[in-house]
Amino acid sequence: MSPPPTQQSEIINQLAEFAIKVLKPGGVSVGGLYGLYALFVQQEVATAIAAALIGFCVSYAGRIWEPIHQGNQRRLQGLGQNLDAALEDNLAKLLAKATRAEDAYLLCQALDCRDYKPEGMGARDRTFIPMLQEVFVPLELDTGAIPPGFKRRRLKTSGELPEVYIWNFLAQAQREPTYRQLAIIAWGGFGKTTLLKHLAYIYGTQQHRKYQVPFLVPILLPLRNYRQQFAADPPLALPELVMQHHVKALTELNPRLANLPDRWAQDILSQGKALVMFDGFDEIPEPERQNLSRWIQAQMRRFDRSIFILASRPKAYQESFTDPLRTRIWVRPFNTRQQTRFVTQWYSSQERLARGGRNSPEVQREANRNAQNLLSQIQDPQRPELADLAKNPLLLNLLATYHRSNPGVELPRQRAELYQDICALQLRKRPDARNIPLPLSPADRQSVLQAVALTMMQCSLRLISEAELEQMIAGVLQAQGQSVAARDFLNQIIDVSELIVRQGLEGCEFAHLSFQEFLAAAQIKSLNQESLLYPHLQNANTEWDDPWWRQTILLYAAQTNPTPLIEEALRQRAVDLAYACWAETQRTLDPEIAAELAALKPTLRISRYAKLKQLLQSQKWREANKETYRLMITTVGKEDGQWFDREDLLNFPCEDLKTIDQLWVKASEGKFGFSVQKQIYVSCGAQLNGKYPGDKIWDNFCDLIGWRKAGKYVVNYKDLQASLQYSPTGEFPGGGR
């Protein structure tokens, strides 16, 4: 029988603490990983038996990782805090008094990044646009894919993964050329653009000293703004692009920038004084990315002393950068501490702005009450789906906006519900709050946008010219029997609802790609034409295949009974997508749908683990090791190359973990498996008490299972025996790459 829930929960918590305590951070590359520990609870026994997942230790090379700067915590305590009041209140005055053109440039670059306005998030009913530094929360970076020399091998005293921020890299960039080229990789809504704006603001206002980094001149270049220049033959070199376009645009804020010397950009780039930030590589149309990547590489080679940061979604970067940047780092999801900090700062800003800037005790009290109410829902153990949403900074912002606009209303349970509520807020509440009469009902407005979104998805369009968009809207309005002029409708959606935004001369797009994906999914549901998705299932199987339709498919699954869709995905062998659809909707409130999903689970599990089973039966242990990691990292909603964090370990499905372990144990005749490793670990004298056992026990354990040889840790698959005959017991799932 299973242990009582409270006892089992305590065991899980102890094991999670144990896993974190002895977590060994390190590098991860193609299919590899370093530092995975998890839990394993068997439920068909008289007492709870827990086995730690002690494995998956991979690094890039045999060198010991250097400790992260000892002052990391102390140095970063002030990150994201409000700027000094004097600086904020007098920024415009500072700009007016700037005597040097370069000082004026710095302040103009800072002013250009001053507002906190992530994509898709403008001013709304009851909400205001705060300043970036009032609400910014530092993004933790996943060091699983960085080169050697940055991380320590073992955490002996810390209970968590090391916190690594962008400042850690910038502090070392002058003496370590590897960190002069940084690729910041994350999916949509994880704060890549906000991070770059934060850097531009800090350097522009010359506050870099509090982060103990050298001074740099920030140059923030949204790549899509310069498509025309990149397409020229030949394209402008970086110094000319900066002077003729970037600086020229900022000159509108202060004409003193016109006094910059003609060679100003050339000089700071050549002297290694520039921080060049290329934002939104994934927003460039696919046919143009290869040429752009070559151009970027050429500029980085030419100005190798300066620092370059590129922000992109993973798919575009992986496929279009044949010669990738030296250092690739992922953005970690928001943890509970970051969520708390953002919500607290966000509500403090909102309540202050709502009262004309007054920040008296009663204003702070109201802000704290509202923040705590929102956090109590997000962190409610009975509503884990909200915790999942809040890991994405954009979705957390949407949750906060919805909460403030709908006091006392329960938060949406799923992504699809949240997007629907935000659309309703923009299409109905916002016009009403501004007393702006619109000719169509909110439902009809959304219906038009749904049709437009689906057409854009089918045409693989993210950005569309305003003339083409107006023509598209006219066709939809005519088909729906509406007499509204397309131009009037488009202006209202842009100016009032803000679900579509203008991007300069380039055209228009939805405020965030996720809105386009949601509205397209809603249109497919409205048309009752699920079959429109079937041709895209195989290509959308993983984010690394062809992600264009993947989120639309998942958002569609969340709005309907996904059983037929999952069955079709399984038929097409799009097993990962089928599992993702199942996971997207497993918390459905409809009992009939829940029953159908539960009935699908055994079939889904068999299909999902078929490849691992085949690899194990063929005794391809190294390949099976990579497949095990891939299965587990996707189970927790992450991608290949990322880490498992504490929440992942706590919430990892025990049934899936048991399945993986049993496959390993059976195929290896009891020689490999997590439970096998657990027995050896305990036999070395370790206790599952949430404490690091000490170097002696840990090293003895690694010696016994072959992860340490002659006093050195194994860091490559080729150094493992990978053989039933010669491998020590417990070698796999194991280390190397």
C-alpha positions in Angstrom: 0.0 0.0 0.0 1.1 3.6 -0.5 2.3 5.6 2.4 -0.1 8.3 3.8 -0.2 11.4 1.6 1.5 13.5 4.3 4.3 10.9 4.8 4.8 10.6 1.1 4.9 14.4 0.7 7.6 14.6 3.4 9.6 11.9 1.7 9.4 13.7 -1.6 10.4 17.0 0.0 13.4 15.4 1.8 14.5 13.8 -1.5 14.1 17.1 -3.3 16.3 18.8 -0.7 18.8 15.9 -1.1 18.8 16.3 -4.8 19.4 20.0 -4.7 22.0 19.8 -2.0 24.3 17.5 -4.0 23.4 18.8 -7.4 26.5 19.0 -9.6 26.2 21.9 -12.1 28.0 21.7 -15.4 27.8 22.1 -19.1 25.3 20.6 -21.4 25.6 20.2 -25.1 23.9 18.2 -27.9 21.7 15.8 -26.0 23.9 16.0 -22.9 23.2 17.2 -19.4 25.0 17.8 -16.2 23.5 17.7 -12.7 20.2 15.9 -12.8 18.7 14.5 -9.6 15.1 13.6 -9.1 12.8 11.5 -7.1 11.5 8.0 -7.4 8.6 6.8 -5.3 7.3 3.2 -5.5 3.8 2.9 -4.3 3.1 -0.9 -4.3 5.2 -1.5 -1.1 4.4 -1.5 2.6 6.6 1.6 3.2 7.7 4.3 0.9 10.9 3.5 -1.0 12.5 6.5 -2.5 15.3 6.5 -5.0 17.2 9.5 -6.1 18.0 10.0 -9.7 21.7 10.3 -9.4 23.0 10.8 -12.8 23.3 12.5 -16.0 26.6 14.2 -15.3 28.0 15.8 -18.4 30.4 18.7 -19.0 32.2 20.2 -21.9 35.7 19.3 -20.8 37.8 17.8 -18.0 38.6 21.1 -16.3 37.2 21.9 -12.9 34.7 24.7 -13.1 35.8 27.9 -11.6 33.6 29.1 -8.7 31.1 31.7 -9.5 32.2 35.1 -8.1 32.0 34.8 -4.3 30.2 38.1 -4.0 27.5 37.1 -6.5 24.6 37.2 -3.9 25.8 40.4 -2.3 26.6 42.1 -5.6 23.2 41.3 -7.1 21.0 42.1 -4.1 20.2 45.5 -5.5 19.3 44.3 -9.0 16.0 45.5 -10.3 15.5 48.0 -7.5 14.0 51.4 -8.2 16.6 53.9 -9.4 17.6 56.7 -7.0 14.8 59.2 -6.9 17.1 62.0 -7.8 18.2 60.3 -11.0 14.7 59.4 -12.0 13.2 62.8 -11.3 16.0 64.6 -13.0 16.7 62.4 -16.0 15.2 64.9 -18.4 17.3 67.7 -16.8 20.4 65.6 -17.0 19.7 65.2 -20.7 19.3 68.9 -21.2 22.5 69.6 -19.3 24.6 67.0 -21.1 27.5 68.9 -22.6 29.2 66.1 -24.5 27.4 64.5 -27.4 28.3 61.1 -26.1 26.7 61.8 -22.7 23.6 62.9 -24.6 23.7 59.6 -26.6 23.9 57.6 -23.4 20.9 59.3 -21.9 18.9 59.1 -25.1 19.5 55.3 -25.3 18.4 55.1 -21.7 15.3 57.1 -22.3 14.4 55.0 -25.2 14.3 52.0 -22.9 12.8 53.7 -19.9 9.2 52.3 -20.0 8.3 48.8 -19.0 6.2 47.8 -22.0 6.7 44.1 -23.0 5.3 43.1 -26.3 1.5 42.9 -26.2 1.3 45.0 -23.0 0.2 48.5 -23.2 -1.8 50.7 -20.9 -5.1 49.1 -20.0 -8.2 49.8 -18.0 -7.0 50.4 -14.4 -3.4 49.7 -15.4 -0.5 52.1 -16.2 2.8 51.7 -17.9 5.5 51.7 -15.2 9.1 52.6 -15.6 11.3 49.6 -16.4 13.5 49.9 -13.3 10.5 50.0 -11.0 9.4 46.5 -11.9 12.4 44.8 -13.5 13.3 41.4 -12.0 16.7 40.0 -13.0 16.5 37.0 -15.2 18.4 34.0 -14.0 20.4 32.3 -16.8 20.7 28.6 -17.3 24.4 27.9 -17.4 23.8 24.4 -18.8 25.3 25.3 -22.1 28.2 27.6 -21.4 31.8 26.7 -21.9 34.1 25.5 -19.1 35.7 27.9 -16.6 32.6 29.5 -15.2 30.9 27.0 -12.8 32.0 25.0 -9.9 31.8 21.3 -9.9 29.9 20.7 -6.7 27.6 22.7 -4.4 28.8 21.8 -0.9 26.8 24.3 1.1 24.3 25.9 -1.1 20.8 24.4 -1.3 20.0 25.7 -4.8 21.5 25.9 -8.3 23.9 28.7 -8.6 22.3 32.0 -9.5 23.9 33.3 -12.7 22.9 36.7 -14.2 24.0 38.6 -17.3 26.3 40.7 -15.1 28.4 37.6 -14.3 29.4 37.3 -18.0 29.9 41.0 -18.5 32.2 41.2 -15.5 34.5 38.6 -17.1 34.3 39.5 -20.7 37.4 41.7 -20.9 39.7 38.9 -19.8 37.7 36.0 -21.2 36.9 36.5 -25.0 34.4 33.6 -24.8 32.0 35.9 -23.0 32.2 38.7 -25.6 29.7 36.8 -27.8 26.5 35.8 -25.9 23.5 34.2 -27.4 20.5 34.7 -25.1 18.1 31.9 -26.0 14.5 31.6 -24.8 11.0 31.0 -26.0 8.5 33.8 -26.4 7.6 35.9 -23.4 10.6 35.0 -21.3 11.9 38.6 -21.2 14.8 38.6 -23.7 13.9 42.1 -25.0 13.3 43.4 -21.5 16.7 42.2 -20.4 18.4 44.0 -23.2 16.5 47.2 -22.4 17.5 46.9 -18.8 21.2 46.7 -19.8 20.8 49.7 -22.1 19.2 51.7 -19.4 21.8 50.8 -16.7 24.7 51.6 -18.9 23.0 54.7 -20.4 22.5 56.1 -16.9 26.0 55.0 -15.9 24.8 52.8 -13.0 27.0 50.0 -14.0 29.4 50.4 -11.1 27.0 48.8 -8.6 27.2 45.6 -10.6 31.0 45.7 -10.6 31.3 45.7 -14.4 33.4 48.0 -16.7 31.7 50.8 -18.5 30.4 50.1 -22.0 28.5 52.2 -24.5 25.1 50.4 -25.1 23.8 50.0 -28.6 20.4 48.3 -28.7 19.4 47.3 -32.3 16.0 45.7 -32.9 17.0 43.7 -36.0 13.6 43.9 -37.7 14.0 47.7 -37.8 16.9 47.4 -40.2 15.8 44.7 -42.6 16.1 47.1 -45.5 19.6 48.0 -44.6 20.6 44.3 -44.2 19.1 43.6 -47.7 21.2 46.2 -49.4 24.0 45.1 -51.7 26.4 45.5 -50.0 24.8 46.0 -46.6 26.1 48.8 -44.4 28.8 47.9 -42.0 28.0 48.1 -38.3 29.5 51.6 -37.6 27.6 53.1 -40.6 24.4 51.4 -39.5 24.8 52.8 -36.0 25.6 56.3 -37.1 23.2 56.6 -40.1 20.2 54.9 -38.5 20.4 54.1 -34.8 21.9 57.4 -33.7 19.8 59.4 -36.2 16.6 57.9 -34.7 17.7 58.9 -31.2 18.6 62.4 -32.3 14.8 63.1 -32.2 15.2 63.0 -28.4 18.1 65.4 -28.3 19.6 67.2 -31.4 23.0 67.3 -29.6 23.6 63.8 -30.9 24.2 65.3 -34.3 27.5 66.6 -32.9 28.9 63.1 -32.5 32.1 62.7 -34.6 31.6 60.7 -37.8 34.0 58.0 -36.5 32.4 57.8 -33.1 30.8 54.4 -33.6 33.9 53.1 -35.4 36.1 54.2 -32.5 34.1 52.7 -29.6 33.7 49.4 -31.5 37.4 49.2 -32.3 38.5 50.1 -28.8 36.3 47.4 -27.2 34.0 50.0 -25.5 30.7 49.0 -27.1 28.0 46.6 -25.9 26.1 45.8 -29.1 22.7 44.1 -28.5 21.0 42.5 -31.5 17.4 41.8 -30.5 14.9 39.5 -32.2 16.8 37.4 -34.6 13.8 35.1 -34.8 11.7 38.0 -36.0 13.6 38.2 -39.2 11.9 36.2 -42.0 13.5 32.8 -42.5 14.9 33.4 -46.0 16.8 36.4 -44.7 18.4 34.9 -41.6 21.4 33.1 -43.2 22.6 36.4 -44.8 22.0 38.3 -41.6 23.8 35.7 -39.5 26.9 36.0 -41.8 26.7 39.8 -41.5 26.6 39.5 -37.7 29.5 37.1 -37.6 31.5 39.5 -39.9 30.9 42.4 -37.5 31.8 40.4 -34.5 35.1 39.3 -36.1 35.9 42.8 -37.1 35.2 44.3 -33.7 36.3 41.4 -31.5 37.2 43.5 -28.5 33.6 44.7 -28.1 30.8 42.7 -26.5 27.9 41.3 -28.6 24.6 39.9 -27.3 22.1 38.3 -29.6 18.6 37.5 -28.4 16.5 34.8 -30.2 14.1 32.0 -29.9 15.9 28.6 -30.1 14.6 27.3 -33.4 15.8 30.3 -35.5 19.2 30.5 -33.8 19.8 26.7 -34.0 19.0 26.5 -37.7 20.3 29.8 -39.1 23.6 30.3 -37.2 25.9 27.9 -38.9 28.8 29.5 -37.0 27.1 30.1 -33.6 28.2 32.6 -31.0 30.8 31.4 -28.6 28.5 31.2 -25.6 24.9 30.1 -25.6 22.8 30.6 -22.4 19.1 29.9 -21.8 16.8 32.1 -19.7 15.4 30.2 -16.8 11.7 30.3 -16.0 10.6 32.6 -13.2 10.9 30.9 -9.8 8.7 31.7 -6.8 11.0 34.3 -5.5 11.1 36.2 -8.8 7.3 35.9 -9.2 6.9 37.4 -5.7 9.3 40.2 -6.4 7.7 41.1 -9.8 4.1 41.1 -8.5 5.1 43.2 -5.4 6.9 45.8 -7.5 4.3 45.8 -10.2 1.4 46.5 -7.8 3.4 49.1 -5.9 4.0 50.9 -9.1 0.3 50.6 -10.2 -1.1 51.9 -7.0 1.3 54.8 -6.9 0.7 55.8 -10.5 -3.1 55.6 -9.9 -2.7 58.2 -7.2 -0.7 60.7 -9.2 2.7 59.5 -7.9 1.8 59.5 -4.2 3.6 56.8 -2.3 2.2 57.2 1.2 1.8 54.3 3.7 -1.8 53.7 2.8 -0.9 53.4 -0.8 1.7 50.8 -0.1 -0.7 49.0 2.2 -3.2 48.7 -0.7 -0.5 47.6 -3.1 0.7 44.9 -0.6 -2.9 43.6 -0.1 -3.5 43.3 -3.8 -0.1 41.7 -4.5 -0.6 39.2 -1.7 -4.1 38.3 -3.0 -2.6 37.6 -6.5 0.3 35.7 -5.1 -1.9 33.6 -2.9 -3.7 32.4 -6.0 -0.6 31.8 -8.1 1.1 29.9 -5.3 -1.9 27.9 -4.2 -0.9 24.2 -4.1 -4.4 23.4 -5.2 -3.9 25.4 -8.4 -0.6 24.3 -9.9 -1.6 25.4 -13.3 -1.3 29.0 -12.2 2.3 28.4 -11.0 3.0 27.0 -14.4 1.7 30.1 -16.1 3.6 32.4 -13.8 7.0 30.9 -14.8 6.7 32.9 -18.0 7.2 36.6 -17.3 4.8 37.7 -20.1 2.1 35.4 -18.8 2.7 36.6 -15.2 2.3 40.2 -16.5 -1.0 39.2 -18.1 -2.1 37.5 -14.9 -1.4 40.7 -13.0 -3.2 42.8 -15.5 -6.2 40.6 -15.4 -6.2 40.5 -11.6 -6.1 44.3 -11.4 -8.8 44.8 -14.0 -11.1 42.2 -12.4 -10.9 42.6 -8.7 -12.2 39.6 -6.8 -12.5 37.3 -9.9 -10.7 34.0 -9.8 -7.7 33.8 -12.2 -8.0 31.7 -15.3 -6.8 28.1 -15.0 -5.2 27.6 -18.4 -3.2 29.6 -21.0 -6.1 29.5 -23.4 -8.5 30.9 -20.8 -6.0 33.7 -19.9 -5.6 34.8 -23.5 -9.3 34.7 -24.0 -9.9 36.9 -20.9 -7.2 39.3 -22.0 -8.8 39.6 -25.5 -12.1 40.2 -23.9 -10.5 42.9 -21.7 -9.0 44.6 -24.7 -12.0 44.3 -27.0 -14.7 45.1 -24.5 -13.6 46.6 -21.2 -11.0 49.0 -22.6 -13.3 50.7 -25.2 -16.0 50.9 -22.5 -13.6 52.4 -19.9 -12.5 55.1 -22.4 -16.1 55.7 -23.5 -15.3 55.0 -27.1 -18.2 53.5 -29.0 -17.2 50.8 -31.5 -19.5 49.7 -34.4 -19.1 45.9 -33.8 -19.8 43.9 -30.7 -16.8 42.5 -28.8 -17.6 39.0 -30.1 -17.7 40.2 -33.7 -14.4 42.1 -33.3 -12.8 38.9 -32.0 -14.3 36.9 -34.8 -12.7 39.2 -37.4 -9.3 39.0 -35.6 -9.6 35.2 -35.4 -10.1 35.0 -39.2 -7.1 37.3 -39.8 -4.9 35.3 -37.4 -5.7 32.0 -39.0 -4.9 33.4 -42.5 -1.6 34.8 -41.2 -0.7 31.4 -39.7 -1.6 29.7 -43.0 0.6 32.1 -44.9 3.4 31.9 -42.3 3.1 35.6 -41.7 4.1 37.3 -38.5 4.5 40.8 -40.0 2.2 42.1 -42.7 2.1 45.4 -44.6 -0.7 47.7 -43.5 -2.2 47.7 -47.0 -2.3 43.9 -47.1 -3.8 43.7 -43.6 -6.5 46.2 -44.5 -7.4 44.2 -47.6 -7.5 41.0 -45.6 -9.8 42.6 -43.0 -12.0 43.9 -45.7 -12.5 40.4 -47.1 -13.3 39.0 -43.6 -15.8 41.8 -42.9 -17.5 41.2 -46.3 -17.7 37.5 -45.7 -19.2 38.0 -42.3 -21.8 40.5 -43.7 -20.4 43.5 -41.8 -20.7 47.0 -43.2 -17.8 48.5 -41.3 -15.0 50.1 -43.3 -11.8 48.0 -43.0 -9.7 51.1 -42.4 -11.9 52.2 -39.5 -11.8 48.7 -37.9 -8.0 48.5 -38.2 -7.5 51.9 -36.7 -9.7 51.0 -33.7 -8.0 47.7 -33.1 -4.6 49.5 -33.2 -5.5 52.7 -31.3 -8.1 51.4 -28.8 -7.8 47.7 -28.3 -4.0 47.4 -29.1 -4.2 43.8 -30.1 -2.5 44.8 -33.4 0.4 47.1 -33.4 2.3 49.1 -36.0 6.0 48.4 -36.5 7.2 51.5 -38.2 7.3 51.3 -42.0 7.6 47.5 -41.8 3.9 47.0 -41.3 1.6 45.5 -38.6 1.6 42.5 -36.4 -0.3 41.1 -33.4 0.8 42.6 -30.2 2.5 39.3 -29.4 2.8 36.2 -31.5 1.0 34.2 -28.8 -2.1 36.3 -29.4 -2.0 35.4 -33.1 -1.5 31.7 -32.2 -4.4 31.8 -29.7 -6.8 33.6 -32.1 -6.0 31.2 -34.9 -6.7 28.3 -32.6 -10.0 29.9 -31.5 -11.0 30.3 -35.2 -10.3 26.6 -36.0 -12.5 25.7 -33.0 -15.2 28.1 -34.2 -15.1 26.6 -37.7 -15.1 23.1 -36.3 -12.3 22.3 -38.7 -9.7 20.4 -36.6 -8.5 18.7 -39.8 -6.8 22.0 -40.7 -4.2 21.1 -38.1 -3.6 17.6 -39.2 -1.0 18.4 -42.0 1.1 20.2 -39.5 1.2 17.6 -36.7 4.4 15.9 -37.7 6.3 19.1 -38.4 5.2 20.5 -35.0 6.2 17.4 -33.1 8.8 19.3 -31.1 9.9 22.9 -30.9 13.0 21.8 -32.7 11.2 20.5 -35.7 9.0 23.3 -37.0 7.5 25.3 -34.2 5.3 27.6 -36.3 2.1 25.6 -35.7 3.0 24.0 -32.4 1.6 26.6 -30.0 -1.6 27.0 -32.1 -2.1 23.2 -31.9 -1.6 23.2 -28.1 -3.9 26.2 -27.6 -6.5 24.5 -29.8 -6.2 21.4 -27.7 -6.8 23.4 -24.5 -10.1 24.8 -25.9 -11.7 21.6 -26.9 -11.8 17.8 -26.4 -8.3 16.9 -27.6 -8.9 13.2 -27.8 -9.3 13.0 -31.6 -6.3 15.3 -32.1 -4.1 13.2 -29.8 -5.2 10.0 -31.5 -4.3 11.6 -34.9 -1.0 12.7 -33.6 -0.2 9.2 -32.4 -1.3 7.8 -35.7 1.2 10.1 -37.4 3.9 9.2 -34.8 4.0 12.8 -33.5 4.4 11.3 -30.0 5.9 14.3 -28.3 3.2 16.6 -29.6 0.5 14.1 -28.5 2.0 14.1 -25.0 2.1 17.9 -25.0 -1.5 18.2 -26.0 -2.4 15.7 -23.2 -0.4 17.7 -20.7 -1.9 21.0 -21.8 -5.4 19.8 -21.0 -5.0 17.3 -18.2 -6.5 19.7 -15.6 -9.7 20.0 -17.6 -12.8 20.5 -15.5 -15.0 18.5 -17.8 -15.4 15.0 -16.3 -16.1 13.4 -19.6 -13.0 14.8 -21.2 -11.0 14.0 -18.2 -12.1 10.4 -18.4 -11.2 10.2 -22.1 -7.8 11.6 -21.4 -7.2 9.2 -18.6 -8.1 6.3 -20.9 -5.6 7.6 -23.5 -2.7 7.7 -21.0 -1.6 4.1 -21.2 -1.5 4.2 -25.0 0.3 7.5 -24.9 2.9 6.2 -22.5 3.6 3.1 -24.6 4.1 5.3 -27.7 6.2 7.8 -25.9 8.7 5.3 -24.4 8.9 3.1 -27.5 12.1 4.6 -28.7 13.8 4.3 -25.3 12.6 0.7 -25.0 14.1 -0.1 -28.4 17.4 1.5 -27.6 17.7 -0.3 -24.3 16.8 -3.7 -25.9 19.5 -3.1 -28.5 21.9 -2.3 -25.6 22.7 1.1 -27.1 23.3 2.5 -23.6 24.7 5.9 -24.6 21.8 6.7 -27.0 19.3 5.5 -24.4 20.9 7.8 -21.9 20.3 10.8 -24.2 16.8 9.7 -24.9 16.1 9.3 -21.2 17.2 12.9 -20.6 15.1 14.1 -23.6 12.0 12.4 -22.3 12.4 13.8 -18.8 13.3 17.3 -19.8 10.2 17.5 -22.1 8.0 16.0 -19.4 8.7 19.1 -17.3 8.0 21.4 -20.2 11.6 22.3 -21.1 13.9 21.8 -24.1 17.0 19.9 -24.8 20.0 21.7 -23.2 18.2 23.0 -20.2 18.4 22.1 -16.5 16.0 20.6 -14.0 15.2 23.0 -11.2 13.8 22.3 -7.8 10.2 22.6 -8.9 10.8 20.2 -11.7 12.1 17.6 -9.3 9.3 18.1 -6.8 6.6 17.8 -9.5 8.1 15.1 -11.8 5.4 12.4 -12.3 6.3 9.4 -10.3 4.6 7.1 -12.7 6.8 8.3 -15.6 9.9 8.0 -13.4 9.0 4.4 -12.4 8.5 3.5 -16.1 11.9 4.8 -17.1 13.6 3.1 -14.2 11.9 -0.2 -14.9 12.9 -0.1 -18.6 16.5 0.4 -17.6 16.5 -2.3 -14.9 14.8 -4.9 -17.1 17.0 -4.3 -20.2 20.2 -4.4 -18.2 19.1 -7.4 -16.1 19.4 -5.3 -12.9 22.7 -3.6 -13.7 21.5 -0.1 -14.6 18.7 2.1 -13.4 17.9 4.8 -10.9 16.8 2.4 -8.2 20.1 0.5 -8.7 22.1 3.7 -8.2 20.0 4.5 -5.1 20.9 1.2 -3.5 24.6 1.7 -4.1 24.4 5.3 -2.8 22.8 4.2 0.5 25.3 1.3 0.8 28.1 3.9 0.7 26.7 5.3 4.0 24.6 8.1 2.6 21.3 8.9 4.2 18.2 10.3 2.3 17.9 13.1 4.8 18.2 16.1 2.6 21.9 16.7 3.4 25.0 16.5 1.3 26.8 13.3 2.4 30.2 14.8 2.3 33.0 14.3 -0.3 34.1 11.0 1.1 30.8 9.3 0.6 30.1 11.0 -2.7 33.5 10.2 -4.2 33.2 6.6 -3.1 29.8 6.3 -4.8 31.2 7.8 -8.0 34.2 5.4 -7.8 31.9 2.4 -7.5 29.6 3.2 -10.4 32.4 4.4 -12.7 31.8 8.1 -12.8 35.2 8.8 -11.2 38.5 7.1 -12.3 41.9 7.7 -10.7 40.5 10.6 -8.7 39.1 12.4 -11.8 35.4 12.7 -12.8 34.3 11.2 -16.1 33.2 13.9 -18.5 32.8 12.0 -21.8 30.6 9.1 -22.9 33.7 7.5 -24.5 35.2 7.2 -21.1 32.4 5.0 -19.9 32.4 1.3 -20.5 28.7 1.2 -21.7 28.8 -2.6 -21.6 26.9 -5.2 -19.6 30.1 -7.2 -19.4 32.5 -4.5 -18.4 30.5 -1.7 -16.9 30.3 -1.3 -13.1 26.9 -1.7 -11.7 25.0 1.6 -11.8 27.0 3.2 -14.5 23.8 4.2 -16.4 21.8 6.4 -16.6 25.1 8.3 -16.2 27.7 10.8 -17.1 29.5 11.9 -20.2 28.3 13.3 -23.5 
